Amino acid sequence: MAYRRRILDDVLDELLPQLAAIAIEGAKGVGKTATAGERASTVLSLDDPRQREVLTANLDRITQVPPPVLLDEWQLLPAVWDRVRRAVDDDSSGGQYLLAGSAGVGPGIRLHSGAGRIVSLAMRPMAFSERGLVEPVVSLGDLLTGRRPDLGGDVDVDLPAYVDEILRSGFPGIRDLSGRALGVQLDSYVTRVVERELPENGVNVRRPHTLRAWLAAYAAATSTDAAYSAILDAATAGDHDKPARQTVDAYRDHLQRLFVLDPVPAWLPVFAPLKRLTRTPKHHLVDPALAARLVGVGKEALLRGDGSRASASTGTWLGALFESLVTQSVRVYAAANNAGVGHLRTKSTDREVDLIVEGEDRRVVAIEVKLAPTVDDRDVCHLHWLGAQLGERVADRIVVTTGPYAYRRADGIGVVPLALLGP
């Protein structure tokens, strides 16, 4: 299968010639190995017991083979990390090592941070623009400049097509499957995490069915900041032998370390007048397809509006999943622009903005997500409020929709179909 270029490729093309070692981190199946392998002269796969045995006997081998050297699933031999760090101390010239991993090292193992030697880059499932449906014409990077570029373009991607993309996932090796095979593969992904990935990382899962129920409850809370206690209650309703809160917290921490959970942190601005903002993250799995599969609502049911109402802001369950799809893509685009992503909500819940993208100069692009083809004044009131609070620090304000057109409203707020948004 031909390699499909990813947004991270542009970042690696820029950084690798100058940096000696780059670690690509992300969940299983997001494409780390394929992307790193495109620029590696030597591939050492540590999930191969034979290669792991050879490296265990001679860690210096990483310095004796042609660079760039890809150390795939490096966390299976944690000593490799420190050997790369020492190699960079000896020679810091660019383009020597790529490390790909889907988890940190197990408990009880301490590694040097690698600060100053090994740079870490996150890789997520395919953003919408990477899926090859439409060429985007609105750049998040341009929006971050504050020049308020003109917006235009149209697209024929409709709501059923967005639902298809939610359910297909952004995992390169899964999304081209269909029907029963797609569902089985997504189920297998969750099973592998619960029954293999967590135990391999030193986590004793005593009741796998309870953990799966917790994951389903977490999935149902997608795009909300529901309390973890409420998620646990939903997962164990009617269960008199509930797991201890500390046990569930440990599971959650490890799932986040495996990149299966990908919550969006609350945005807490520095040098800004905003007060009384919540610090609670918004819940997201690494891919909305996993959330949809765990909850068990298919395409036709989603289009009918079936499923629990996630929150007042996301409305329907489909609205929550669409926001998660937008969030996944925006985080990929933001990373390409060296920007961070958070969400904003006041403690009184009277003001909220779905996504805040903050660039290196502290200017922000505020994004609302709407599962609809049109936008009215009610959909932009929080964007106007934020603009009044932060003034010129707001580089731009947009609403991401399922509609056909990109344009600017008379009040200056941009309306952009998800399919037309890119890095």
Buried (B, 14 or more C-beta within 10 A) or exposed (E): EEEBEBBBBEBBEEBBEEBBBBBBBBBBBBBBBBBBBBBBEBBBBBEBEEBBEEBEEEBEBBBEEEBBBBBBBBBBBBBBBBBBBBBBEEEBEBBBBBBBBBBBBEEEEEBEEBEEBBBBBBBBBBBBBBBEBBEBBBBBBBBBBBEBBEBEBEBEBBBEBBBBBBBBBBBBBBBEBEEEEBBEBBEEBBEBBBBEBBEBBEBEBEEEEBBBBBBBBBBBBBBBBBEBEEBBEBBBEEEEEBBEEEBBEBBBEBBBBBBBBBBBEBBEBEEBEBEEBBEBBBBBBBBBBBBBBBBEBEBEBBEEEEBEEBBEBBBBBBBBBBBBBBBBBBBBBBBBBEBBBBBBBBEEEEBBBBBBBBBEEEBBBBBBBBBBBEBEEEBBEBBBBBBEBBEEBBBBBBBBBBBBBBBBBEEEBBBBBBBBBBB
